[in-house]
Amino acid sequence: MQRQIDWQAKFSAVCEHTLYPLLPEPEQEFLYRLFDRYHFTFQEFRQLAEIARDLQMWGEGGLQSWLSRDPIDDEQGRGRNAKERFWNELNRRIHRLKAQPKTYRGFHGSVPEKVTQAKLVDQKTPKKIFGWCPVASEKTVCCNLRTIDAVETCAFGCSYCTIQTFYSDRVVFDADLREKLKSIEIDPTQRIHITTGQSSDSLVWGNRNGMLDALMEFAWQHPNVLLEFKTKSANIRYFLENEIPPNVQCTWSLNPQVIVENEEHYTVSLEKRLEAAEKVAQKGVKVGFHFHPMIYYDEWETAYPNIAREIVRRFDPQAVLFISMGSVTMIKPVMRQIRQSGFKTKILQMELVPDPHGKWTYPDAIKIRMFRTMYQAFSEWHEKVFFYLCMEKAAIWQGTFGRVFPNNDAFEQALLNAAFAKINP
């Protein structure tokens, strides 16, 4: 009896601070039996619970269902060698599943309800709104992007987004935006690139609280600033009804429609994004496109080039300032948040390797293959539009373009020179 009590106490201690309590009851019972057989350490059981949670989110039915299709053969059943055989085989199968392109056929992604319950608040705050891109670094080829955080928190529910770990469920609009914009010191002799799309979507909120009015005034006052509004929305009414400074650019983050439906919740469709970009470009506002993050899945090799061909067909390259590419990059707090929430997503069904910043991303070979394929799909625009990679190291640039800038300042100047050559022809 005492032995049973001790065993139960050990199991309870091991389960603490793992995802075990969040699993469905049948899955909990299965992991309980595995623990009884193999006596996992805390770290082993934590990883086992993560695997079970991942398989559940990926539409695999959980660990028990997944293993039942091809049970791990274990004649001995117990002991250190049995546990080692089980663990090695399980990890081999998980690695194989992650390494192959995922499929969205028959899958239906979901997102936590809290995304739809955000409260909109106009608030004065002592926070500074002007700064550097949060991923700016000398460890990667970086464009020295600056940011203006006019809003904190996004209305969308993209599964891969880091914003979900930075802010609460309150959408905060800076009530002092106009005054703070006036206080930003800009050297009139230096061109710089600023975006408003790092802490929230740039356009989804429209002109709430005069936000766009204030930002346009800022752009008019600083003609040496390339002010970018990055979005996944189609809320372009303000840009169609008002005179827009020539140094303002609207950019759309694009993915194949199957990714939009399963991983970019509450955003507008791919077609609506392209239609919005067309209307803005027809108004005379410069546009751009970000294929970031590109998702490695079984149909990527045809889906992404199809978007490229559609852009080439529908747009005058003179209206497009730049096109960027980037991959999924995960930080551990986002991965924990995804698993805690438990919504249906395949975003973590990927082979994870560390990047120069210690974040998790695709292996170099996959990145180069995807970026090079996409760049080649835009072949007729290579001399007409500026192409670049976001947050990638020099070797990825070399593998994609066959060239790389010597430093970040050279990259920044090349981007700005190309942009202002079209803004001020």
C-alpha positions in Angstrom: 0.0 0.0 0.0 2.8 2.4 1.0 4.6 1.6 -2.3 1.4 2.5 -4.2 1.1 5.8 -2.3 4.8 6.6 -3.0 4.3 5.8 -6.7 1.3 8.0 -6.9 3.1 10.8 -5.2 6.0 10.5 -7.6 3.6 10.6 -10.6 1.9 13.7 -9.2 5.2 15.4 -8.7 6.3 14.6 -12.3 3.0 15.8 -13.8 3.3 19.1 -12.2 4.4 21.9 -14.6 3.7 19.7 -17.6 0.9 19.8 -20.2 -0.6 16.6 -18.8 -3.6 18.3 -17.0 -4.6 19.9 -20.3 -4.9 16.6 -22.2 -8.2 14.8 -22.7 -8.9 12.1 -20.1 -8.3 9.1 -22.4 -4.9 10.6 -23.3 -4.1 11.2 -19.6 -4.9 7.5 -18.9 -2.6 6.4 -21.7 0.3 8.5 -20.5 -0.4 7.2 -16.9 0.1 3.7 -18.2 3.2 4.6 -20.0 4.7 6.2 -16.9 3.8 3.1 -14.9 5.7 0.9 -17.5 8.7 3.1 -18.1 9.1 5.3 -15.0 10.0 8.5 -17.0 12.1 11.3 -15.5 10.4 14.7 -15.2 12.1 16.0 -18.4 11.1 12.8 -20.3 7.5 13.0 -19.2 7.3 16.8 -19.9 8.4 16.0 -23.5 6.0 13.1 -23.7 3.1 15.4 -22.7 4.3 18.0 -25.3 4.3 15.3 -28.0 0.8 14.2 -27.0 -0.4 17.8 -27.1 1.2 18.5 -30.4 -0.3 15.4 -32.1 -3.7 16.5 -30.8 -3.3 20.0 -32.2 -2.0 18.6 -35.5 -5.1 16.6 -36.1 -3.4 13.2 -35.4 -5.8 12.4 -32.6 -3.2 12.4 -29.8 -0.4 10.0 -28.9 -2.5 7.0 -28.2 -4.3 7.2 -31.5 -1.1 7.9 -33.4 0.8 5.0 -31.9 -2.1 2.6 -32.3 -1.7 2.8 -36.1 1.8 1.4 -35.8 2.5 0.3 -32.2 6.1 0.4 -30.9 7.2 -3.2 -30.6 8.5 -3.8 -27.0 8.9 -7.4 -26.1 10.5 -6.8 -22.7 8.0 -4.2 -21.6 9.9 -2.8 -18.6 13.3 -1.7 -17.5 15.9 0.8 -18.6 16.6 -0.8 -21.9 12.9 -1.0 -22.7 12.4 2.7 -21.9 15.4 3.6 -24.0 14.1 1.6 -27.0 10.6 3.1 -26.6 12.0 6.7 -26.3 14.4 6.4 -29.3 11.7 4.9 -31.5 9.1 7.6 -30.5 11.6 10.4 -31.1 12.5 8.9 -34.5 8.9 8.8 -35.6 8.2 12.4 -34.3 11.3 13.7 -36.1 10.2 12.0 -39.3 6.7 13.5 -39.0 8.1 17.0 -38.5 10.7 16.8 -41.2 8.2 15.9 -44.0 6.0 18.6 -45.5 2.8 18.8 -43.6 -0.6 18.6 -45.3 -3.7 20.7 -44.7 -6.0 18.3 -46.6 -8.8 17.4 -44.4 -7.5 19.7 -41.6 -9.5 22.6 -40.1 -7.5 25.0 -37.9 -9.0 26.9 -35.0 -7.9 29.7 -32.7 -8.6 30.6 -29.0 -11.8 32.6 -28.4 -9.9 35.3 -26.4 -8.7 36.8 -29.7 -12.3 37.8 -30.5 -12.9 39.2 -27.0 -10.2 42.0 -27.0 -11.2 45.3 -25.5 -10.4 48.5 -27.4 -8.9 51.2 -25.2 -7.7 54.8 -25.8 -5.0 55.3 -23.2 -2.2 57.8 -22.4 0.9 55.9 -21.7 4.5 56.8 -20.9 5.8 54.2 -23.3 8.0 55.4 -26.2 6.5 54.7 -29.6 9.6 55.0 -31.7 12.4 52.4 -31.8 14.2 49.7 -33.7 12.7 46.6 -35.2 12.7 44.1 -32.3 14.6 41.6 -34.4 17.3 44.0 -35.6 20.7 42.4 -35.2 24.2 42.2 -36.5 23.9 38.4 -36.5 21.6 38.5 -39.6 21.4 40.6 -42.7 19.1 43.3 -41.4 17.6 46.4 -43.1 17.8 48.7 -40.0 14.0 49.0 -39.9 12.5 51.4 -37.3 9.1 51.1 -35.8 6.2 53.3 -34.6 4.0 51.5 -32.2 0.7 53.4 -32.5 -1.3 50.4 -31.3 -0.6 47.5 -29.1 -2.2 44.1 -29.8 -3.7 42.8 -33.0 -7.3 41.9 -34.0 -6.1 38.8 -35.9 -5.3 35.3 -34.6 -2.3 34.2 -36.7 -1.0 31.0 -35.0 2.7 31.9 -35.5 2.5 35.5 -34.3 4.8 36.7 -31.4 2.4 39.6 -30.5 0.3 37.1 -28.5 3.0 36.8 -25.9 3.9 40.5 -25.7 0.5 42.1 -24.8 -2.7 41.4 -23.0 -6.2 41.0 -24.5 -6.6 44.8 -24.4 -6.0 46.7 -27.7 -4.4 49.9 -26.6 -4.4 53.0 -28.8 -1.9 55.6 -27.7 -4.0 58.7 -26.9 -0.8 60.9 -27.2 0.1 59.6 -30.6 0.1 63.0 -32.4 2.3 64.7 -29.7 4.7 61.7 -29.6 5.1 61.8 -33.3 6.0 65.5 -33.2 8.7 64.7 -30.6 10.5 62.1 -32.8 13.8 63.6 -34.0 14.4 62.8 -37.7 17.6 63.9 -39.4 16.3 65.5 -42.6 19.5 64.6 -44.5 19.1 60.8 -43.9 16.6 58.5 -45.4 15.1 56.0 -43.1 12.5 53.2 -43.3 9.7 53.1 -40.6 6.8 50.7 -40.2 3.7 50.8 -38.0 3.0 47.1 -38.3 5.2 45.5 -35.6 2.9 45.7 -32.6 -0.4 45.5 -34.4 -1.8 45.3 -37.9 -1.3 48.8 -39.5 -4.7 49.2 -41.3 -7.3 47.0 -39.6 -8.2 49.8 -37.1 -8.7 52.4 -39.8 -8.5 56.0 -38.6 -9.7 55.3 -35.0 -8.9 58.3 -32.8 -7.3 60.1 -35.7 -4.5 57.7 -35.9 -4.0 57.7 -39.6 -4.4 61.4 -39.8 -1.6 61.8 -37.3 0.7 59.4 -39.2 0.0 61.1 -42.5 0.9 64.4 -41.0 4.2 62.8 -39.9 4.9 61.5 -43.4 4.2 64.9 -45.0 6.5 66.6 -42.5 9.4 64.1 -43.2 9.6 63.4 -46.9 12.9 61.5 -46.3 11.0 58.8 -44.3 9.6 55.8 -46.1 6.5 55.1 -43.9 5.2 51.6 -44.4 1.7 50.3 -43.4 1.9 46.5 -43.2 -1.4 44.6 -43.1 -3.4 41.5 -43.7 -6.7 43.4 -43.9 -8.6 45.1 -46.7 -9.4 48.2 -44.8 -8.2 50.7 -47.3 -11.0 53.3 -47.3 -8.9 56.0 -45.8 -6.3 55.6 -48.5 -8.9 55.8 -51.3 -10.7 58.9 -49.8 -7.7 61.0 -48.8 -4.6 62.5 -50.3 -1.7 60.3 -49.3 2.0 61.5 -49.1 4.2 60.0 -51.8 6.5 58.5 -49.2 3.8 56.3 -47.8 3.6 52.6 -48.8 1.0 49.9 -48.1 2.3 46.4 -47.9 0.5 43.1 -47.7 1.7 39.9 -46.0 0.7 37.1 -48.3 0.3 33.3 -48.0 -1.6 30.7 -50.0 -5.3 30.6 -49.2 -5.1 27.2 -47.3 -2.6 28.9 -44.9 -4.8 31.9 -44.5 -7.8 29.6 -43.6 -5.9 27.4 -41.2 -3.2 29.6 -39.7 -4.2 33.3 -40.2 -7.5 33.5 -38.5 -9.8 36.5 -38.9 -7.6 38.0 -41.6 -9.1 38.6 -45.1 -8.6 36.1 -47.9 -5.6 36.2 -50.2 -7.8 37.5 -53.0 -9.2 40.3 -51.0 -5.6 41.4 -50.0 -4.6 41.4 -53.6 -7.7 43.4 -54.6 -7.1 45.9 -51.9 -3.5 46.3 -53.0 -4.7 46.8 -56.6 -7.1 49.6 -55.6 -4.4 51.4 -53.5 -1.9 51.1 -56.4 -4.4 52.5 -58.8 -4.8 55.5 -56.5 -1.1 56.1 -56.9 0.0 54.8 -53.5 3.1 52.6 -53.6 2.7 49.0 -52.5 4.8 46.0 -51.5 4.4 42.3 -50.6 5.8 40.2 -47.7 5.9 36.4 -48.1 6.7 36.1 -44.4 6.4 33.6 -43.0 6.5 31.1 -45.8 5.1 27.8 -44.6 6.6 24.5 -45.6 3.8 22.2 -46.6 3.1 19.6 -49.3 1.8 22.1 -51.9 4.1 25.0 -51.3 6.1 24.5 -54.4 3.1 25.3 -56.7 1.1 27.5 -54.4 3.7 30.2 -53.7 4.9 30.6 -57.3 1.2 30.9 -58.4 0.9 33.9 -56.1 4.0 35.4 -57.7 2.7 35.0 -61.2 -0.6 36.6 -60.1 1.2 39.6 -58.7 3.2 40.0 -61.9 0.0 39.8 -64.0 -1.9 42.3 -61.9 0.6 45.0 -60.9 2.9 47.5 -62.6 6.4 46.9 -61.1 6.8 50.6 -60.9 4.1 50.6 -58.2 5.8 47.9 -56.2 8.7 49.2 -54.0 9.9 45.8 -52.7 9.1 42.2 -52.1 10.4 40.3 -49.1 10.6 36.7 -48.0 11.0 35.1 -44.6 10.3 31.8 -42.8 8.6 30.7 -39.6 10.6 31.8 -36.6 9.5 30.7 -33.2 10.4 31.9 -29.8 9.9 29.6 -26.8 7.2 31.8 -25.1 5.1 31.5 -28.3 5.6 27.8 -28.5 4.5 27.5 -24.9 1.5 29.7 -25.5 0.4 27.7 -28.5 0.6 24.4 -26.5 -1.2 26.0 -23.5 -4.0 27.2 -25.7 -4.3 23.9 -27.5 -6.1 25.2 -30.6 -5.9 23.2 -33.8 -2.8 24.3 -35.7 0.0 22.6 -37.6 2.4 25.5 -37.2 4.7 23.5 -34.8 4.7 20.5 -37.1 8.0 21.4 -38.5 11.7 20.5 -38.1 13.1 23.0 -35.6 16.7 24.2 -35.6 18.1 27.2 -33.8 18.8 30.4 -35.8 21.6 33.0 -34.9 19.3 34.6 -32.3 18.5 31.3 -30.5 15.0 31.2 -31.9 13.6 28.2 -33.7 13.1 27.9 -37.5 13.4 25.7 -40.6 16.8 24.1 -41.6 18.8 26.2 -44.0 18.3 23.8 -46.9 14.5 24.1 -46.7 14.7 27.9 -46.5 17.0 28.2 -49.5 14.9 25.9 -51.5 11.7 27.9 -50.7 13.2 31.4 -51.1 15.0 30.5 -54.4 11.9 28.9 -55.8 9.9 32.1 -55.0 12.6 34.4 -56.3 12.7 32.5 -59.6 9.0 32.8 -59.9 9.5 36.6 -60.1 12.2 36.3 -62.7 10.8 39.0 -65.0 10.8 41.5 -62.1 14.4 40.9 -60.9 15.7 44.2 -62.5 12.5 46.1 -61.7 11.7 45.4 -58.0 13.9 45.2 -54.9 13.9 41.7 -53.4 15.2 40.9 -49.9 15.1 38.4 -47.1 13.9 39.2 -43.6 15.9 38.1 -40.5 18.1 35.7 -42.4 21.9 35.1 -42.2 24.3 35.7 -45.0 24.5 32.1 -46.1 20.8 32.0 -46.8 21.1 35.2 -48.9 24.0 33.7 -50.9 22.0 30.5 -51.5 18.9 32.4 -52.6 20.2 35.3 -54.6 23.9 34.4 -55.2 24.9 37.6 -53.4 24.7 39.3 -50.1 25.3 42.8 -48.8 28.6 43.4 -47.0 26.8 44.9 -44.0 23.4 46.1 -42.7 24.0 49.7 -43.6 24.6 48.8 -47.2 21.4 46.8 -47.2 19.5 49.7 -45.8 20.8 52.1 -48.3 20.1 49.8 -51.2 16.5 49.3 -50.2 15.9 53.0 -49.6 17.6 54.1 -52.8 15.5 51.6 -54.8 12.3 52.8 -53.1 12.9 56.6 -53.4 13.9 56.1 -57.1 10.3 55.1 -57.6 8.8 57.7 -55.2 10.7 60.6 -56.7 11.5 59.4 -60.3 
